[in-house]
Amino acid sequence: MSSAGQGRAVKASSPIRVMIVDDHAMVRRGLAAFLKSQPDLLLVGEAGNGREAVALCPQVRPDVILMDLRMPEMDGLEAARCVRRQWPEVQVIALTSFGDGQMVREAIQAGVAGYLLKNVSAEELTRAIREAHAGRPTYAAEAVHALIQSAPSAPAQEYGLTPREHEVLALMVEGLHNPEIADRLVISRATAKAHVSNVLSKLGVSNRAEAVALAVQKKLVP
């Protein structure tokens, strides 16, 4: 095996480093016990608020952070913004009891890689952590519904998407990312990225999750 192949094998076998951020000790304790039962997940740190999380992040170097949103001193939204700004390779999953559309939208704008409610099952949480580490977001059905309900309304014909941009939007709704969109449409990744940027701009949204929510609400794609 080549050295590059060996490097990939080592990386693939490394556990996902997870940090828990929640102001309730019992919640942290339960999550810690859950993480310790998963062979591919490694608990590397705990924090009781956003300020502690930001200070701890460079010390424990997490891959994924499970972040409560409503906490004292610094809430999860501000902490997520700080983490994503300073360490963009770290993925943040919002894990909260609240799922109103405004909070979901603000969390997505803060750069979270997932939005889950605290009634999530162990299997769903495990999958979300793995997906976030792979760069694929996961949103609770309740969060998606709230986001759709709160999406801005405007006549579909005013968006001015080209036929190709409609195709790209449909693939975004399917959950495909830029490389997968490029493969499906047999175009370069740079072209796929440009189409996605154009779609976001024309829809007046700031990210993929908002684009998907608006597309579903307005029935812009089949």
N, CA and C atoms as a LAMMPS dump frame, in Angstrom:
ITEM: TIMESTEP
0
ITEM: NUMBER OF ATOMS
666
ITEM: BOX BOUNDS ff ff ff
-5.0000000000000000e+02 5.0000000000000000e+02
-5.0000000000000000e+02 5.0000000000000000e+02
-5.0000000000000000e+02 5.0000000000000000e+02
ITEM: ATOMS id mol type element x y z
1 1 1 N 0.847 -1.2 0
2 1 2 C 0 0 0
3 1 3 C 0.879 1.246 0
4 2 1 N 0.492 2.276 -0.75
5 2 2 C 1.267 3.498 -0.814
6 2 3 C 1.126 4.252 0.504
7 3 1 N 2.021 5.237 0.713
8 3 2 C 1.957 6.038 1.934
9 3 3 C 0.67 6.834 1.979
10 4 1 N 0.185 7.295 0.785
11 4 2 C -1.074 8.044 0.746
12 4 3 C -2.212 7.142 1.159
13 5 1 N -2.182 5.892 0.657
14 5 2 C -3.231 4.947 1.017
15 5 3 C -3.214 4.642 2.491
16 6 1 N -1.993 4.524 3.063
17 6 2 C -1.879 4.267 4.491
18 6 3 C -2.438 5.423 5.29
19 7 1 N -2.199 6.661 4.789
20 7 2 C -2.703 7.842 5.48
21 7 3 C -4.213 7.865 5.5
22 8 1 N -4.831 7.498 4.375
23 8 2 C -6.284 7.467 4.319
24 8 3 C -6.828 6.404 5.258
25 9 1 N -6.154 5.258 5.318
26 9 2 C -6.637 4.184 6.179
27 9 3 C -6.589 4.601 7.638
28 10 1 N -5.497 5.278 8.036
29 10 2 C -5.371 5.712 9.42
30 10 3 C -6.452 6.727 9.747
31 11 1 N -6.691 7.676 8.833
32 11 2 C -7.687 8.71 9.047
33 11 3 C -9.075 8.101 9.186
34 12 1 N -9.372 7.132 8.336
35 12 2 C -10.695 6.522 8.337
36 12 3 C -10.96 5.791 9.639
37 13 1 N -9.886 5.243 10.263
38 13 2 C -10.06 4.462 11.471
39 13 3 C -10.016 5.323 12.731
40 14 1 N -9.649 6.588 12.611
41 14 2 C -9.571 7.457 13.772
42 14 3 C -10.964 7.789 14.279
43 15 1 N -11.182 7.756 15.592
44 15 2 C -12.507 8.093 16.114
45 15 3 C -12.836 9.567 15.887
46 16 1 N -14.107 9.868 15.812
47 16 2 C -14.568 11.245 15.66
48 16 3 C -14.533 11.904 17.033
49 17 1 N -13.811 12.992 17.135
50 17 2 C -13.634 13.696 18.407
51 17 3 C -14.839 14.611 18.658
52 18 1 N -15.525 14.401 19.754
53 18 2 C -16.775 15.112 20.034
54 18 3 C -16.675 15.883 21.346
55 19 1 N -17.183 17.118 21.328
56 19 2 C -17.276 17.916 22.541
57 19 3 C -18.749 18.203 22.828
58 20 1 N -19.132 18.18 24.112
59 20 2 C -20.498 18.439 24.542
60 20 3 C -20.562 19.817 25.183
61 21 1 N -21.548 20.625 24.768
62 21 2 C -21.724 21.951 25.371
63 21 3 C -23.187 22.095 25.79
64 22 1 N -23.431 22.105 27.099
65 22 2 C -24.793 22.224 27.628
66 22 3 C -24.69 22.707 29.072
67 23 1 N -25.605 23.589 29.475
68 23 2 C -25.53 24.13 30.825
69 23 3 C -26.158 23.224 31.871
70 24 1 N -26.736 22.105 31.458
71 24 2 C -27.313 21.154 32.398
72 24 3 C -26.38 19.946 32.557
73 25 1 N -25.9 19.736 33.776
74 25 2 C -24.945 18.655 34.03
75 25 3 C -25.527 17.288 33.713
76 26 1 N -26.826 17.095 33.977
77 26 2 C -27.446 15.8 33.719
78 26 3 C -27.475 15.497 32.224
79 27 1 N -27.717 16.518 31.415
80 27 2 C -27.713 16.33 29.968
81 27 3 C -26.311 15.951 29.505
82 28 1 N -25.306 16.656 30.003
83 28 2 C -23.923 16.339 29.632
84 28 3 C -23.573 14.917 30.038
85 29 1 N -24.018 14.524 31.232
86 29 2 C -23.71 13.181 31.729
87 29 3 C -24.329 12.113 30.836
88 30 1 N -25.582 12.329 30.44
89 30 2 C -26.248 11.356 29.578
90 30 3 C -25.595 11.262 28.21
91 31 1 N -25.241 12.419 27.649
92 31 2 C -24.58 12.426 26.346
93 31 3 C -23.196 11.786 26.432
94 32 1 N -22.503 12.042 27.524
95 32 2 C -21.163 11.46 27.702
96 32 3 C -21.24 9.94 27.749
97 33 1 N -22.231 9.422 28.479
98 33 2 C -22.391 7.97 28.561
99 33 3 C -22.707 7.379 27.197
100 34 1 N -23.541 8.089 26.448
101 34 2 C -23.884 7.63 25.101
102 34 3 C -22.648 7.598 24.204
103 35 1 N -21.862 8.672 24.227
104 35 2 C -20.685 8.743 23.363
105 35 3 C -19.678 7.649 23.69
106 36 1 N -19.518 7.362 24.973
107 36 2 C -18.543 6.355 25.393
108 36 3 C -18.954 4.949 24.959
109 37 1 N -20.224 4.777 24.603
110 37 2 C -20.684 3.458 24.152
111 37 3 C -20.488 3.248 22.653
112 38 1 N -20.045 4.306 21.946
113 38 2 C -19.861 4.215 20.503
114 38 3 C -18.375 4.083 20.171
115 39 1 N -17.958 2.995 19.551
116 39 2 C -16.52 2.772 19.316
117 39 3 C -15.867 3.785 18.386
118 40 1 N -16.649 4.426 17.522
119 40 2 C -16.046 5.366 16.574
120 40 3 C -16.207 6.821 17.013
121 41 1 N -16.717 7.039 18.228
122 41 2 C -16.868 8.389 18.757
123 41 3 C -16.035 8.524 20.028
124 42 1 N -15.368 9.663 20.177
125 42 2 C -14.498 9.882 21.326
126 42 3 C -14.863 11.203 21.996
127 43 1 N -15.293 11.15 23.245
128 43 2 C -15.591 12.355 24
129 43 3 C -14.273 13.011 24.412
130 44 1 N -14.072 14.268 23.984
131 44 2 C -12.796 14.934 24.28
132 44 3 C -12.959 16.136 25.196
133 45 1 N -14.214 16.549 25.468
134 45 2 C -14.382 17.706 26.342
135 45 3 C -15.83 18.037 26.593
136 46 1 N -16.071 18.767 27.701
137 46 2 C -17.401 19.224 28.066
138 46 3 C -17.313 20.686 28.49
139 47 1 N -18.366 21.441 28.191
140 47 2 C -18.431 22.84 28.601
141 47 3 C -19.855 23.164 29.029
142 48 1 N -19.983 24.109 29.979
143 48 2 C -21.295 24.455 30.5
144 48 3 C -21.924 25.66 29.858
145 49 1 N -21.201 26.351 28.978
146 49 2 C -21.763 27.475 28.236
147 49 3 C -20.891 27.765 27.024
148 50 1 N -21.343 28.677 26.19
149 50 2 C -20.633 28.961 24.955
150 50 3 C -19.249 29.532 25.164
151 51 1 N -19.098 30.374 26.195
152 51 2 C -17.785 30.977 26.446
153 51 3 C -16.747 29.902 26.805
154 52 1 N -17.168 28.963 27.649
155 52 2 C -16.267 27.864 28.007
156 52 3 C -15.934 27.023 26.774
157 53 1 N -16.922 26.827 25.915
158 53 2 C -16.713 26.003 24.724
159 53 3 C -15.667 26.621 23.802
160 54 1 N -15.777 27.924 23.582
161 54 2 C -14.831 28.601 22.691
162 54 3 C -13.428 28.546 23.276
163 55 1 N -13.311 28.698 24.605
164 55 2 C -11.997 28.643 25.246
165 55 3 C -11.407 27.241 25.206
166 56 1 N -12.285 26.217 25.297
167 56 2 C -11.82 24.83 25.35
168 56 3 C -11.478 24.262 23.973
169 57 1 N -12.092 24.809 22.949
170 57 2 C -11.972 24.239 21.598
171 57 3 C -10.521 24.035 21.141
172 58 1 N -9.642 25.028 21.26
173 58 2 C -8.267 24.803 20.778
174 58 3 C -7.488 23.811 21.616
175 59 1 N -7.95 23.55 22.837
176 59 2 C -7.245 22.604 23.707
177 59 3 C -7.593 21.153 23.386
178 60 1 N -8.875 20.891 23.118
179 60 2 C -9.301 19.502 22.915
180 60 3 C -9.464 19.136 21.445
181 61 1 N -9.469 20.146 20.553
182 61 2 C -9.519 19.944 19.102
183 61 3 C -10.633 18.98 18.664
184 62 1 N -11.895 19.351 18.902
185 62 2 C -12.999 18.461 18.498
186 62 3 C -13.209 18.473 16.988
187 63 1 N -13.749 17.389 16.491
188 63 2 C -14.203 17.353 15.1
189 63 3 C -15.651 17.848 15.013
190 64 1 N -16.436 17.476 16.022
191 64 2 C -17.859 17.819 16.067
192 64 3 C -18.208 18.294 17.466
193 65 1 N -19.023 19.352 17.551
194 65 2 C -19.506 19.854 18.834
195 65 3 C -21.021 19.694 18.893
196 66 1 N -21.513 19.085 19.968
197 66 2 C -22.945 19.038 20.235
198 66 3 C -23.258 20.25 21.103
199 67 1 N -23.997 21.215 20.553
200 67 2 C -24.14 22.532 21.174
201 67 3 C -25.597 22.837 21.523
202 68 1 N -25.855 23.026 22.818
203 68 2 C -27.15 23.557 23.226
204 68 3 C -27.206 25.013 22.759
205 69 1 N -28.402 25.547 22.556
206 69 2 C -28.511 26.912 22.033
207 69 3 C -28.782 27.94 23.12
208 70 1 N -29.575 27.58 24.113
209 70 2 C -29.916 28.54 25.167
210 70 3 C -29.103 28.241 26.421
211 71 1 N -28.072 29.083 26.628
212 71 2 C -27.169 28.9 27.758
213 71 3 C -26.786 30.263 28.306
214 72 1 N -26.371 30.34 29.584
215 72 2 C -25.928 31.617 30.159
216 72 3 C -24.558 32.036 29.635
217 73 1 N -24.223 33.306 29.877
218 73 2 C -22.929 33.913 29.524
219 73 3 C -22.738 34.079 28.017
220 74 1 N -22.753 32.976 27.282
221 74 2 C -22.719 33.05 25.818
222 74 3 C -23.587 31.917 25.295
223 75 1 N -24.612 32.271 24.502
224 75 2 C -25.514 31.223 24.021
225 75 3 C -24.875 30.418 22.888
226 76 1 N -25.564 29.358 22.492
227 76 2 C -25.012 28.463 21.486
228 76 3 C -24.868 29.077 20.118
229 77 1 N -25.756 30.017 19.781
230 77 2 C -25.663 30.663 18.471
231 77 3 C -24.382 31.466 18.359
232 78 1 N -24.102 32.287 19.365
233 78 2 C -22.88 33.093 19.34
234 78 3 C -21.642 32.207 19.397
235 79 1 N -21.715 31.157 20.215
236 79 2 C -20.584 30.237 20.307
237 79 3 C -20.33 29.55 18.971
238 80 1 N -21.397 29.144 18.29
239 80 2 C -21.246 28.5 16.982
240 80 3 C -20.587 29.451 15.99
241 81 1 N -20.999 30.714 16.026
242 81 2 C -20.391 31.701 15.126
243 81 3 C -18.896 31.836 15.41
244 82 1 N -18.552 31.906 16.682
245 82 2 C -17.137 32.052 17.061
246 82 3 C -16.318 30.834 16.628
247 83 1 N -16.869 29.657 16.881
248 83 2 C -16.157 28.428 16.522
249 83 3 C -15.963 28.34 15.013
250 84 1 N -17.02 28.591 14.267
251 84 2 C -16.938 28.469 12.81
252 84 3 C -16.012 29.529 12.21
253 85 1 N -15.963 30.693 12.86
254 85 2 C -15.094 31.755 12.358
255 85 3 C -13.623 31.426 12.626
256 86 1 N -13.329 30.877 13.804
257 86 2 C -11.932 30.616 14.172
258 86 3 C -11.436 29.247 13.731
259 87 1 N -12.335 28.247 13.748
260 87 2 C -11.951 26.882 13.375
261 87 3 C -12.999 26.321 12.412
262 88 1 N -12.984 26.742 11.162
263 88 2 C -14.028 26.331 10.206
264 88 3 C -14.084 24.835 9.946
265 89 1 N -13.027 24.112 10.311
266 89 2 C -13.041 22.657 10.111
267 89 3 C -13.876 21.943 11.173
268 90 1 N -14.199 22.635 12.263
269 90 2 C -15.007 22.038 13.337
270 90 3 C -16.486 22.159 12.986
271 91 1 N -17.202 21.047 13.043
272 91 2 C -18.627 21.034 12.728
273 91 3 C -19.439 21.153 14.019
274 92 1 N -20.471 21.973 13.99
275 92 2 C -21.314 22.196 15.158
276 92 3 C -22.717 21.674 14.885
277 93 1 N -23.226 20.831 15.768
278 93 2 C -24.605 20.358 15.684
279 93 3 C -25.395 21.009 16.807
280 94 1 N -26.437 21.755 16.463
281 94 2 C -27.32 22.322 17.474
282 94 3 C -28.166 21.2 18.047
283 95 1 N -28.124 21.037 19.358
284 95 2 C -28.905 20.013 20.043
285 95 3 C -29.706 20.731 21.119
286 96 1 N -30.991 20.958 20.852
287 96 2 C -31.774 21.872 21.664
288 96 3 C -33.194 21.371 21.881
289 97 1 N -33.886 22.024 22.8
290 97 2 C -35.298 21.703 23.045
291 97 3 C -36.215 22.601 22.238
292 98 1 N -35.643 23.57 21.553
293 98 2 C -36.438 24.58 20.858
294 98 3 C -36.287 24.454 19.349
295 99 1 N -37.419 24.592 18.652
296 99 2 C -37.365 24.405 17.208
297 99 3 C -38.18 25.39 16.406
298 100 1 N -38.298 26.654 16.88
299 100 2 C -39.058 27.634 16.104
300 100 3 C -38.247 28.067 14.888
301 101 1 N -38.965 28.521 13.859
302 101 2 C -38.327 28.833 12.585
303 101 3 C -37.218 29.853 12.675
304 102 1 N -37.405 30.899 13.493
305 102 2 C -36.39 31.944 13.603
306 102 3 C -35.101 31.398 14.182
307 103 1 N -35.239 30.548 15.203
308 103 2 C -34.029 29.986 15.818
309 103 3 C -33.318 29.032 14.857
310 104 1 N -34.094 28.235 14.121
311 104 2 C -33.486 27.335 13.133
312 104 3 C -32.738 28.146 12.089
313 105 1 N -33.371 29.21 11.607
314 105 2 C -32.738 30.051 10.585
315 105 3 C -31.458 30.677 11.117
316 106 1 N -31.494 31.196 12.35
317 106 2 C -30.299 31.821 12.924
318 106 3 C -29.184 30.798 13.131
319 107 1 N -29.566 29.58 13.512
320 107 2 C -28.562 28.538 13.706
321 107 3 C -27.885 28.187 12.385
322 108 1 N -28.677 28.073 11.341
323 108 2 C -28.112 27.765 10.02
324 108 3 C -27.197 28.897 9.569
325 109 1 N -27.628 30.134 9.802
326 109 2 C -26.796 31.282 9.439
327 109 3 C -25.507 31.32 10.257
328 110 1 N -25.553 30.748 11.461
329 110 2 C -24.35 30.688 12.304
330 110 3 C -23.387 29.607 11.834
331 111 1 N -23.845 28.758 10.907
332 111 2 C -22.957 27.758 10.326
333 111 3 C -23.056 26.373 10.913
334 112 1 N -24.177 26.05 11.582
335 112 2 C -24.289 24.712 12.164
336 112 3 C -24.397 23.653 11.066
337 113 1 N -23.935 22.458 11.393
338 113 2 C -23.966 21.344 10.44
339 113 3 C -25.125 20.402 10.749
340 114 1 N -26.049 20.853 11.582
341 114 2 C -27.195 20.035 11.921
342 114 3 C -28.02 20.717 12.986
343 115 1 N -29.293 20.371 13.042
344 115 2 C -30.197 20.95 14.037
345 115 3 C -31.095 19.828 14.521
346 116 1 N -30.876 19.382 15.759
347 116 2 C -31.622 18.262 16.308
348 116 3 C -32.286 18.661 17.617
349 117 1 N -33.425 18.051 17.892
350 117 2 C -34.088 18.262 19.168
351 117 3 C -33.596 17.22 20.169
352 118 1 N -33.72 17.531 21.446
353 118 2 C -33.155 16.658 22.478
354 118 3 C -33.917 15.355 22.654
355 119 1 N -35.04 15.21 21.954
356 119 2 C -35.746 13.916 21.987
357 119 3 C -35.242 12.977 20.89
358 120 1 N -34.128 13.343 20.26
359 120 2 C -33.554 12.525 19.186
360 120 3 C -33.144 11.159 19.738
361 121 1 N -33.274 10.141 18.916
362 121 2 C -32.87 8.805 19.34
363 121 3 C -31.348 8.683 19.272
364 122 1 N -30.81 7.703 19.993
365 122 2 C -29.369 7.467 19.99
366 122 3 C -28.875 7.165 18.581
367 123 1 N -29.66 6.39 17.837
368 123 2 C -29.27 6.039 16.47
369 123 3 C -29.222 7.276 15.577
370 124 1 N -30.226 8.148 15.713
371 124 2 C -30.26 9.361 14.895
372 124 3 C -29.121 10.3 15.263
373 125 1 N -28.815 10.399 16.54
374 125 2 C -27.726 11.283 16.959
375 125 3 C -26.382 10.763 16.458
376 126 1 N -26.189 9.472 16.554
377 126 2 C -24.947 8.871 16.048
378 126 3 C -24.786 9.151 14.56
379 127 1 N -25.858 8.921 13.825
380 127 2 C -25.801 9.163 12.388
381 127 3 C -25.52 10.628 12.078
382 128 1 N -26.14 11.548 12.831
383 128 2 C -25.939 12.974 12.592
384 128 3 C -24.489 13.38 12.841
385 129 1 N -23.872 12.82 13.877
386 129 2 C -22.468 13.136 14.167
387 129 3 C -21.58 12.654 13.028
388 130 1 N -21.821 11.455 12.564
389 130 2 C -21.022 10.922 11.45
390 130 3 C -21.243 11.733 10.18
391 131 1 N -22.49 12.111 9.935
392 131 2 C -22.798 12.905 8.74
393 131 3 C -22.14 14.28 8.823
394 132 1 N -22.215 14.914 9.981
395 132 2 C -21.593 16.23 10.152
396 132 3 C -20.086 16.15 9.925
397 133 1 N -19.472 15.106 10.455
398 133 2 C -18.027 14.929 10.278
399 133 3 C -17.674 14.754 8.804
400 134 1 N -18.599 14.19 8.036
401 134 2 C -18.382 13.993 6.602
402 134 3 C -18.812 15.21 5.785
403 135 1 N -19.295 16.252 6.472
404 135 2 C -19.683 17.472 5.776
405 135 3 C -21.103 17.494 5.269
406 136 1 N -21.945 16.595 5.81
407 136 2 C -23.338 16.533 5.372
408 136 3 C -24.252 16.901 6.537
409 137 1 N -25.059 17.954 6.385
410 137 2 C -25.914 18.395 7.493
411 137 3 C -27.109 17.484 7.718
412 138 1 N -27.614 17.478 8.949
413 138 2 C -28.801 16.719 9.316
414 138 3 C -29.725 17.627 10.111
415 139 1 N -30.99 17.691 9.702
416 139 2 C -31.957 18.532 10.391
417 139 3 C -33.156 17.701 10.826
418 140 1 N -33.593 17.911 12.065
419 140 2 C -34.789 17.238 12.561
420 140 3 C -35.978 17.632 11.702
421 141 1 N -36.906 16.703 11.531
422 141 2 C -38.093 16.992 10.724
423 141 3 C -38.826 18.218 11.256
424 142 1 N -38.881 18.36 12.585
425 142 2 C -39.561 19.515 13.182
426 142 3 C -38.865 20.821 12.811
427 143 1 N -37.54 20.771 12.735
428 143 2 C -36.778 21.962 12.382
429 143 3 C -37.006 22.344 10.925
430 144 1 N -37.022 21.347 10.054
431 144 2 C -37.278 21.606 8.633
432 144 3 C -38.673 22.199 8.449
433 145 1 N -39.655 21.626 9.152
434 145 2 C -41.026 22.12 9.054
435 145 3 C -41.1 23.573 9.525
436 146 1 N -40.444 23.876 10.655
437 146 2 C -40.456 25.237 11.173
438 146 3 C -39.779 26.199 10.205
439 147 1 N -38.701 25.75 9.583
440 147 2 C -37.984 26.592 8.63
441 147 3 C -38.841 26.865 7.406
442 148 1 N -39.531 25.841 6.923
443 148 2 C -40.415 26.005 5.767
444 148 3 C -41.541 26.981 6.078
445 149 1 N -42.121 26.821 7.264
446 149 2 C -43.24 27.676 7.656
447 149 3 C -42.831 29.137 7.764
448 150 1 N -41.564 29.38 8.121
449 150 2 C -41.108 30.751 8.321
450 150 3 C -40.378 31.323 7.111
451 151 1 N -40.278 30.547 6.042
452 151 2 C -39.561 31.016 4.847
453 151 3 C -40.298 32.19 4.219
454 152 1 N -39.58 33.181 3.692
455 152 2 C -40.237 34.328 3.063
456 152 3 C -41.025 33.901 1.839
457 153 1 N -42.148 34.548 1.648
458 153 2 C -43.005 34.196 0.506
459 153 3 C -42.862 35.22 -0.612
460 154 1 N -42.869 34.734 -1.844
461 154 2 C -42.807 35.576 -3.033
462 154 3 C -43.213 34.72 -4.216
463 155 1 N -43.81 35.323 -5.242
464 155 2 C -44.221 34.539 -6.417
465 155 3 C -43.043 33.802 -7.036
466 156 1 N -43.232 32.521 -7.341
467 156 2 C -42.148 31.701 -7.866
468 156 3 C -41.572 32.269 -9.151
469 157 1 N -42.44 32.877 -9.983
470 157 2 C -41.962 33.353 -11.279
471 157 3 C -40.99 34.52 -11.148
472 158 1 N -40.941 35.138 -9.981
473 158 2 C -40.054 36.279 -9.82
474 158 3 C -38.604 35.876 -9.572
475 159 1 N -38.37 34.615 -9.344
476 159 2 C -37.01 34.198 -9.026
477 159 3 C -36.111 34.174 -10.26
478 160 1 N -36.666 33.908 -11.42
479 160 2 C -35.888 33.971 -12.648
480 160 3 C -34.826 32.905 -12.8
481 161 1 N -35.076 31.708 -12.285
482 161 2 C -34.103 30.625 -12.437
483 161 3 C -34.096 30.117 -13.876
484 162 1 N -32.913 29.83 -14.384
485 162 2 C -32.801 29.234 -15.709
486 162 3 C -33.164 27.752 -15.625
487 163 1 N -33.435 27.099 -16.75
488 163 2 C -33.709 25.649 -16.711
489 163 3 C -32.603 24.86 -16.012
490 164 1 N -31.352 25.219 -16.258
491 164 2 C -30.244 24.517 -15.614
492 164 3 C -30.251 24.772 -14.11
493 165 1 N -30.554 26.009 -13.706
494 165 2 C -30.605 26.328 -12.277
495 165 3 C -31.754 25.6 -11.586
496 166 1 N -32.858 25.389 -12.31
497 166 2 C -33.955 24.576 -11.779
498 166 3 C -33.468 23.149 -11.523
499 167 1 N -32.677 22.614 -12.469
500 167 2 C -32.128 21.264 -12.289
501 167 3 C -31.233 21.207 -11.056
502 168 1 N -30.388 22.219 -10.917
503 168 2 C -29.475 22.264 -9.776
504 168 3 C -30.26 22.357 -8.47
505 169 1 N -31.285 23.193 -8.442
506 169 2 C -32.103 23.326 -7.244
507 169 3 C -32.776 22.005 -6.894
508 170 1 N -33.26 21.295 -7.89
509 170 2 C -33.893 19.995 -7.647
510 170 3 C -32.906 19.018 -7.021
511 171 1 N -31.662 19.047 -7.472
512 171 2 C -30.649 18.16 -6.919
513 171 3 C -30.26 18.59 -5.501
514 172 1 N -30.296 19.894 -5.239
515 172 2 C -30.048 20.377 -3.879
516 172 3 C -31.138 19.873 -2.933
517 173 1 N -32.375 19.869 -3.409
518 173 2 C -33.489 19.36 -2.603
519 173 3 C -33.305 17.87 -2.329
520 174 1 N -32.71 17.16 -3.272
521 174 2 C -32.42 15.729 -3.074
522 174 3 C -31.32 15.51 -2.044
523 175 1 N -30.59 16.579 -1.704
524 175 2 C -29.525 16.459 -0.717
525 175 3 C -28.141 16.338 -1.312
526 176 1 N -28.02 16.539 -2.628
527 176 2 C -26.717 16.407 -3.274
528 176 3 C -25.86 17.642 -3.015
529 177 1 N -24.552 17.417 -2.891
530 177 2 C -23.591 18.5 -2.731
531 177 3 C -22.929 18.784 -4.082
532 178 1 N -22.118 19.834 -4.129
533 178 2 C -21.582 20.304 -5.405
534 178 3 C -20.888 19.219 -6.237
535 179 1 N -19.993 18.405 -5.656
536 179 2 C -19.352 17.358 -6.471
537 179 3 C -20.357 16.364 -7.04
538 180 1 N -21.386 16.024 -6.246
539 180 2 C -22.408 15.082 -6.715
540 180 3 C -23.281 15.71 -7.791
541 181 1 N -23.571 17.011 -7.637
542 181 2 C -24.33 17.729 -8.667
543 181 3 C -23.537 17.753 -9.964
544 182 1 N -22.242 18 -9.85
545 182 2 C -21.384 18.018 -11.043
546 182 3 C -21.398 16.673 -11.751
547 183 1 N -21.305 15.602 -10.988
548 183 2 C -21.311 14.261 -11.587
549 183 3 C -22.656 13.966 -12.246
550 184 1 N -23.743 14.314 -11.566
551 184 2 C -25.079 14.009 -12.099
552 184 3 C -25.345 14.765 -13.405
553 185 1 N -24.911 16.027 -13.468
554 185 2 C -25.185 16.857 -14.648
555 185 3 C -24.046 16.833 -15.669
556 186 1 N -22.982 16.087 -15.351
557 186 2 C -21.804 15.975 -16.224
558 186 3 C -21.249 17.363 -16.536
559 187 1 N -20.974 18.099 -15.466
560 187 2 C -20.359 19.42 -15.585
561 187 3 C -19.196 19.469 -14.598
562 188 1 N -18.371 20.5 -14.709
563 188 2 C -17.236 20.619 -13.796
564 188 3 C -17.722 21.046 -12.412
565 189 1 N -16.917 20.785 -11.409
566 189 2 C -17.281 21.187 -10.052
567 189 3 C -17.362 22.708 -9.924
568 190 1 N -16.486 23.395 -10.66
569 190 2 C -16.514 24.857 -10.627
570 190 3 C -17.832 25.38 -11.195
571 191 1 N -18.31 24.745 -12.275
572 191 2 C -19.578 25.154 -12.872
573 191 3 C -20.733 24.85 -11.928
574 192 1 N -20.681 23.692 -11.288
575 192 2 C -21.734 23.34 -10.322
576 192 3 C -21.764 24.353 -9.189
577 193 1 N -20.593 24.725 -8.684
578 193 2 C -20.513 25.706 -7.602
579 193 3 C -21.094 27.048 -8.044
580 194 1 N -20.814 27.436 -9.28
581 194 2 C -21.339 28.702 -9.8
582 194 3 C -22.86 28.663 -9.901
583 195 1 N -23.396 27.534 -10.389
584 195 2 C -24.854 27.4 -10.48
585 195 3 C -25.498 27.485 -9.107
586 196 1 N -24.908 26.81 -8.113
587 196 2 C -25.456 26.847 -6.76
588 196 3 C -25.44 28.275 -6.22
589 197 1 N -24.353 28.988 -6.449
590 197 2 C -24.252 30.378 -5.993
591 197 3 C -25.324 31.242 -6.645
592 198 1 N -25.558 31.011 -7.942
593 198 2 C -26.587 31.767 -8.647
594 198 3 C -27.976 31.474 -8.091
595 199 1 N -28.219 30.193 -7.781
596 199 2 C -29.518 29.806 -7.211
597 199 3 C -29.741 30.507 -5.876
598 200 1 N -28.732 30.478 -5.007
599 200 2 C -28.856 31.121 -3.701
600 200 3 C -29.114 32.615 -3.859
601 201 1 N -28.398 33.228 -4.779
602 201 2 C -28.557 34.665 -5.005
603 201 3 C -29.958 35.002 -5.514
604 202 1 N -30.445 34.238 -6.483
605 202 2 C -31.759 34.534 -7.067
606 202 3 C -32.904 34.257 -6.095
607 203 1 N -32.718 33.277 -5.236
608 203 2 C -33.758 32.977 -4.251
609 203 3 C -33.702 33.932 -3.062
610 204 1 N -32.612 34.682 -2.961
611 204 2 C -32.486 35.63 -1.866
612 204 3 C -32.224 34.972 -0.525
613 205 1 N -31.515 33.839 -0.558
614 205 2 C -31.199 33.122 0.68
615 205 3 C -29.686 33.06 0.841
616 206 1 N -29.261 32.689 2.046
617 206 2 C -27.826 32.732 2.335
618 206 3 C -27.155 31.369 2.331
619 207 1 N -27.934 30.277 2.295
620 207 2 C -27.314 28.954 2.339
621 207 3 C -28.25 27.908 1.749
622 208 1 N -27.733 26.705 1.633
623 208 2 C -28.456 25.61 0.972
624 208 3 C -29.728 25.227 1.71
625 209 1 N -29.645 25.19 3.041
626 209 2 C -30.815 24.77 3.809
627 209 3 C -31.994 25.709 3.569
628 210 1 N -31.741 27.012 3.532
629 210 2 C -32.801 27.973 3.277
630 210 3 C -33.324 27.825 1.842
631 211 1 N -32.429 27.539 0.9
632 211 2 C -32.852 27.336 -0.485
633 211 3 C -33.779 26.137 -0.607
634 212 1 N -33.418 25.055 0.062
635 212 2 C -34.245 23.846 0.031
636 212 3 C -35.596 24.113 0.672
637 213 1 N -35.594 24.811 1.811
638 213 2 C -36.853 25.118 2.491
639 213 3 C -37.769 25.948 1.598
640 214 1 N -37.212 26.948 0.944
641 214 2 C -38.003 27.803 0.073
642 214 3 C -38.507 27.036 -1.14
643 215 1 N -37.661 26.171 -1.698
644 215 2 C -38.056 25.381 -2.855
645 215 3 C -39.221 24.464 -2.526
646 216 1 N -39.18 23.875 -1.318
647 216 2 C -40.261 22.999 -0.901
648 216 3 C -41.539 23.779 -0.661
649 217 1 N -41.409 24.897 0.029
650 217 2 C -42.579 25.716 0.356
651 217 3 C -43.269 26.229 -0.915
652 218 1 N -42.474 26.689 -1.879
653 218 2 C -43.02 27.305 -3.079
654 218 3 C -43.203 26.321 -4.216
655 219 1 N -42.887 25.033 -3.96
656 219 2 C -43.026 24.014 -4.986
657 219 3 C -42.291 24.425 -6.265
658 220 1 N -41.035 24.863 -6.082
659 220 2 C -40.237 25.293 -7.225
660 220 3 C -39.682 24.119 -8.011
661 221 1 N -39.683 22.939 -7.396
662 221 2 C -39.202 21.732 -8.077
663 221 3 C -40.225 20.647 -7.858
664 222 1 N -40.246 19.629 -8.71
665 222 2 C -41.214 18.538 -8.556
666 222 3 C -41.025 17.826 -7.217
